[in-house]
Amino acid sequence: MNVFISWSGALGHFSAHLITELLKRAFGEDVSPYFSPISIQPGEDFFRANQKALTSAKFGLILVTRDSLRSHWVSYEAGYLFTARKRNCMALLLGIDNVDIAPHPFAHRQLSQCNAQSLEALLKTLAAQIPADVAMAPSGFSTVATEFGQRLSGLCRADMEVQHAKDEEFGDVFMRDTELQEACDHLSEAGLTRGEIVNWMSDLEGIDQTRYAPYLPET
């Protein structure tokens, strides 16, 4: 079963990674998550690959973050997924709540906070659409959803540290060492490796790696 994951920004990117891991843990090869650019082969045309994945998807998962609300790509993908016939779709809020999206078209959709409960509901919805002999029995959904809910919560807390320290006019991030340490700790708790944390932090304008290097995990 093909699942299209729509995302934008660092929080959306790493959340898509974790949710892909969750789906693989629960369903093995019975579910094929897609999210760009990871799922696009070298040399493949981005738009064509994305459109093909949208068309073939039987389920759409939209990760709604602050960056998603500003992304034309996410708006296009969400519009396609929500309006296409014979396709189920779910939208999960990450790092924001319903108040933040009030002016956005997403506000007219049923949205769920990304937590253990919504992840378990996601797994149950998918399980109802694929063969019965899946990799994990539905009785195990609660445990794995709780695990990944906690990891995704760590990503959201790290993102919150960044948002609180961001200059709204220039986009630069001014974080104290204690805030940098807390952000790195949250990302590490979410299961990100040293390299993945560096990738996350490298997207922040105004933050030099030498400042947060002492707070990175060894691996």
N, C-alpha and C positions, 0 to 999 in steps of 0.2 A: 504494500500500500504506500503510495507516494504522499508525503507530507511536505508542503511548502512552508518554510519559515521566513517571515518578513521581518526585517530589523534595520536599525540605523544606530550609529554611534558605538563607542567602546562598550557601554553597558549592554546594548542590544547584541553586539558581536559575541561577547563572551557568554552572555545568557543563551544565545543560539547554540553555542558549543556545548554548554551544560545540558540543555534540553535535548540535543541530539544524543548525547551520552545516556541520558535518562531513557529515551525511546529505544535505544539499542539494548540497554540493560533489560528493559521490560519485554521487548518484542523480538529481539534478534534481527534476523533478515526479513521478518514479515513486514517490517516498516522501513521505508527508505526516506529519511529526512533530507531535504534539500535546502541549503541556504548559500547564497553567493557571498564571496567568490570561491569559497572552499569547494563547492560541488561542481565548479566549472573546470573543464579540462584545459590544459595549456594550449593556447592558440585558438580556442573556441570563441566564437563571437558572443560577447556578453549578453546583448539584448536578445538574440535568438535563443540562447541557452536558457535565459530567464523566462522568456515567453513560452518555450517548450515545457519548462517545469511547471509554470502556472497552469498551462492547459491540461497537463497530465495529472496534476495533483487531485487527489480525492479528498484531501483535508488541508485546510489552511490555518496556520497559527501566526497571529500578528503580535509581535512584541512591541507594546506601546511605551515608549520612553520619551524623554524631553526631545531627543534628537529625532525620533520618529515623527513627532508633531510638525517638524520643520522640513521633513524629507518628502520631496516630490515622488521619489521612487516608492516609498512606503504607501503614500496616498494612492498611487496608481495600482500597486499590488493589492492593497486592501480593498479598493473599489472593485477590482476584478474578482477577488476571492469572495467577497460578500454578495456580489450580484450574479455570479455564475450559477447555473442550475445544477442540481444533483451534487452539490459539494457542501460539506459541513465546514464551519469556520469558527474559530475561537480567538478572542483577543485578550491578552494578559497585560495588566498594568505593572510596570517595573519602575520604581523610584518616583512615581507620581500617583496622584489620586484623581478622582472624578472632577474635583474642583479645577485642577490644572488644565483639563481638556475641555472645559465648558464651551469655549468659542469654536472648537474643532468639530468637524463632521463625526469624529469618533464618539462624541458625546451622545449621538443618537443611536448608538449600538450598545448591546449588553456587554459590559466589560467586567472582568474579574481581577482582583489583586492576585499577583503571582505568589502563591504560597502553597503549603502542603495540600490544602483542601482543593484548590483549583487544579493542581498538578494531578492529584488522584482522580478528579473528575475528567481531566484530559485523557488519562490512561484508560479509564472505564469507557469513555466515548470511543476511543480508537479500538479497544478490545471488542466492542460490539460490532465492528465493521470488518474484522479480519478473522481468519480461521481459528477454531477453538484450540488447536494444539500450539498455542503461542509459547514463547520462551519462559514466561513467568505466569504463575497462577494469579488470578485476580486478588486472591487473599494476600498476596505480597505487595500489592500496589501501595497500600498505606505506608508501609515501612520505607520503600524506596522513594515515595513522594515526600515523606518527611525529611529524608536525607538531602534530597536535591532542593527542597524548599529552603532548608537552612543554608545551603551553599549559595543559592540565588539571593537569599537575604543578605549574605555577606557582600555580594557584588553591589547590591543596592545601597548598603551602608557606605561602601567605599565611594560610590558615585555621589552620595549625599555630602560626604566630606569635601569632594571636589566642587560641587555646586555651591556650597556655602562660601567657598573661598574664591569663586570666580568673579572677575570684574565684568559686570554686565555690558559695559560700553565697549571695552577692548578685547574681551575674551581671555585675557591673561589670568592665570591662577596664582594667587599669593597664599601659600600654605606655610604655617609654622611647622617646625620639625615634629612637634607632637601630633599634628594633623596628618603629616606625611606618614608617620609611623603607624597611626591608626588605620589609614587607608591601606597601607601595605599589609597590615595584620588582617584586615577584613578580606583582602584579595587572597591572601594565603589560606585563610580559613575556608574560603570558597573552593579551594583546591587548585588554584592557579599556580603554575610553576614559576621559577625565578624569571625565565625568559618571557613568559606570558605577562607577568606583572610589569616588566620593563616595557613591553609593547603597549600595555594600557597607559602607563605613565608617560610614555613618549608622545602621546597624543595631546598632552597638556602643554599649552603655551606658557612659557615663563618658569618652567620647572626643570632644573638641570639634574642629570642622573646622579651626579656626585652627592647631591643632597639626600636622596632617598636610598642610595646604595647600601648604607649600613643597616637598613631595615628589611632588606630583601632576604628571603629564605636561601639556604645554601644551594638547593637544587630547584 
